[in-house]
């Protein structure tokens, strides 16, 4: 399936890094292999790893260490039939303060039928004064398997820094057989969303885990995992139209990952029917 290309909306005159990283995976000779790689600018991957046999583990790298106003990052991943890929990042992606210039990070993930993509990046940290557009388009077909999450942090709560000024436009769209099935959006000017009872309710972080295309029977297993945590952060799970979605709020990455990682492990073991194999980089 050839997914529609997500076009960056940044003006051509923007000053900053213009980076592309396009990755294509195929199943060859008993393993998933990175067979296509287009790399432009400061986006890269480490050498693919196979710590559990066939699945290919890949770590995305952004050497400058952060994203600033004017930067345009275009990341695309395509898993072909039979491939199984696990992608994560060594650390958080940091969106730094800018002088009103917008930073753009757009991701297009395409998962063909009978292929699997586990998209498990570390959190996005939006520093006070950042202006960022963070968009992800996920293209699935019936019979494809995707588990992925996005963690957005407004400000730096560990340093008692609120997102007092700046703007964030974060949006994830999921397509199944080219039909829009889910739109998950978080838009804020300064800390208006943090203080909103219909928004983050005083929390600095929002996290969403999405699994699809998946049967409704796995919803109860996920809810059982969520109910096992005390004290319980605001978290809930739903299933609709082949997608299982977990949403939660928190104030630090550790608390959120302490919930989402067990959910991921449960889905991997019960749905994908393979043992959980956390990326090695998570232990460093």
Secondary structure, DSSP 4 states (H G I P E B T S, - for coil): --PPPPPP-S-TT--S-EEEEEEEEEEETTEEEEEEEEEESS-EEPPPB-TTSSSEEEEEE-TTSSB-TT-EEEEEEEE-TT-EEEEEESS-EEE---SSPPEEEEEEEEE-TT-EEEEE---EEE-TT-EEEEEEEEEE-TT-EEEEEEEEEESBGGGTB---S-EEEEEEEEEETTEEEEEEEEEEETTTTTT-TTTTTT-SEEEEEEEES--GGGHHHHHHHHTT-SSPPSEEEEEETTEEEEEEEESSHHHHHHHHHHHHHHHIIIII-S-----GGGG-
